[in-house]
Amino acid sequence: MRLHLVDGTYELYRAHFSPRPGHEAPGGQDVKATVGLMSSLLMLLHDATEAVTHVAVAFDNPIRSFRNALFAGYKSDEGVPPELHAQFDLAEEAVRALGVTAWSMKEYEADDALSTAAARFAGQVEQVRLMTPDKDLGQCVRGKKVVQVDRRQEKEFDEEGVRAKLGVPPASVPDLLGLMGDDADGIPGLTGFGEKGASALLSAYGHLEAIPAEASAWTVRPRGAEKLAATLREHREDVLLYRKLATLVTDAPLPGTASLADLEWKGVPRERFEALCDRLGLNTLKRRPKRWTA
């Protein structure tokens, strides 16, 4: 058994901004992103190499969470194209029409759902596969048991892969994002700390608290070490907050999921799927499923 955990919000955005042709439902609604999401999920479900047995898709709906109360600049719905925002609920309906569990996250984020599920179910499956390229999910990777997959670039990252990619082990990923920032989530990081300098320090010290206050005590010397040390001393409370924003929780509620059995994929429910395809005018996609529920 393998558990595939998909970042539905990422997939929805990727489909919306992709060069794929647009699509309007018979009523005139722009549903390009939803169609792209459905197509992407069908590719995953049909992929013999991925061999999906258990799967769930998590969504930010709305794009706000408890982190917005901690930091005003954190990501929100502001700036989301209205035609994309109008598809958030439809996207969740589309996932369920494929026979796949959809987690609609409110107070928490989609990434928190993926993190929680990885922690909860890793011991019950052969492998957990986190289907997202987002850096923050790197903190969830454990050996080869929980891995991260970038489908677009066809790359897989186990624990050693995360270290090679980011320069730090999974446990230090929140510290890294706290220092260097994460534009995708609205985490500013500290001025002067790029990925190279931040990863060098955290590779040596592991966590923010272990970094000596004075650069003269550092066992590594990133460029501008004295200035970086002064910035870290002056903005220590800020960077600890940024790390908190980047730290995924492992006890978020997973709506409708009491056990691993709830995530088993048994096929596409034909009547429900075909009804949605008819509503959205998806004649080609309607014929694509290869496995139907009994």
Secondary structure as GFF3:
##gff-version 3
##sequence-region A 1 294
A	DSSP	beta_strand	2	7	.	.	.	ID=ss1
A	DSSP	alpha_helix	8	16	.	.	.	ID=ss2
A	DSSP	alpha_helix	32	46	.	.	.	ID=ss3
A	DSSP	beta_strand	54	60	.	.	.	ID=ss4
A	DSSP	alpha_helix	67	70	.	.	.	ID=ss5
A	DSSP	alpha_helix	82	85	.	.	.	ID=ss6
A	DSSP	alpha_helix	88	97	.	.	.	ID=ss7
A	DSSP	beta_strand	101	105	.	.	.	ID=ss8
A	DSSP	alpha_helix	110	121	.	.	.	ID=ss9
A	DSSP	three_ten_helix	122	124	.	.	.	ID=ss10
A	DSSP	beta_strand	127	131	.	.	.	ID=ss11
A	DSSP	three_ten_helix	135	140	.	.	.	ID=ss12
A	DSSP	beta_strand	146	150	.	.	.	ID=ss13
A	DSSP	beta_strand	155	157	.	.	.	ID=ss14
A	DSSP	alpha_helix	159	166	.	.	.	ID=ss15
A	DSSP	three_ten_helix	170	172	.	.	.	ID=ss16
A	DSSP	alpha_helix	173	180	.	.	.	ID=ss17
A	DSSP	three_ten_helix	183	185	.	.	.	ID=ss18
A	DSSP	alpha_helix	195	205	.	.	.	ID=ss19
A	DSSP	three_ten_helix	208	210	.	.	.	ID=ss20
A	DSSP	three_ten_helix	215	217	.	.	.	ID=ss21
A	DSSP	alpha_helix	225	234	.	.	.	ID=ss22
A	DSSP	alpha_helix	236	246	.	.	.	ID=ss23
A	DSSP	three_ten_helix	260	263	.	.	.	ID=ss24
A	DSSP	alpha_helix	270	280	.	.	.	ID=ss25
A	DSSP	three_ten_helix	285	287	.	.	.	ID=ss26
###
